C-alpha cells in the first residue's frame, strides 16, 4: 500500500470535517421540523362537474359561440355573465336540458353572448371562455365555470387566474398550450377575442338586455325576447312559438 493511502488526516482537517457534518445534521433537523409542522395546503382549486360537462355537451356540434347545428331553424342568443352569482342558477337550470332536447337533435342552435352585469363591460372570466371557444369548447368551459363559481368568490387576480387555468384543465381534449396563448393575447386591443366581447356588449345594449340571463329566440315565425332569467318552461314555449 502506498504512503499516500495510509497517511492520516491532520487534526485540523478532522475538526473541519466534524464541523461540516454537525452543520449538515442541524440543517436536516430543521428541514424535518419544517415538513412535519407545515400546514396543509387549503388553496387547491377543486373542479367539479367534469363528467357532467362531457355528458351534456359531448357529441353536439360546437364552433365558436355556437352550440348545435348551423342549419337549425331556430336560433337562441344567450346573454349571461359568468361572474354574476345570480346568473349561475339560471344557466345551470336551463342550458343542460335545452342542449339535450333541442341542440342535440339539431332543432335549435344556441349562441353564447358574454354580457356583463357589472360596471366593467369586459370581465376577466370572459377571456378564458372565449379562448376555449376558439377550440370549440366554450360551452363546456362556461358550464364548469358556473358549477365552480363559488371557488373564487371575492378572490384576488392571481387566485382568479389560477381558477381559469383549473377550469381549462377540466375541459376534456382542450389543447392547453393553445388555450394559454389565446388567453394571453385576449386583452389586446383590436384582437379577435377583445373585438368579439366588445361586440357582444354593444349588441346587448342595443337589444336592451337587463340584469340576469336573457335570451333572444328567433325562428321562421318571429322573434321573442326573454328577460330576467326566464325559466325552462318559458324558454320552451318561446321556441315552440317561433319554429
Order of alpha helices (4+ residues) and beta strands (2+ residues): alpha-alpha-alpha-beta-beta-beta-alpha-alpha-beta-alpha-alpha-alpha-alpha-alpha-beta-beta-alpha
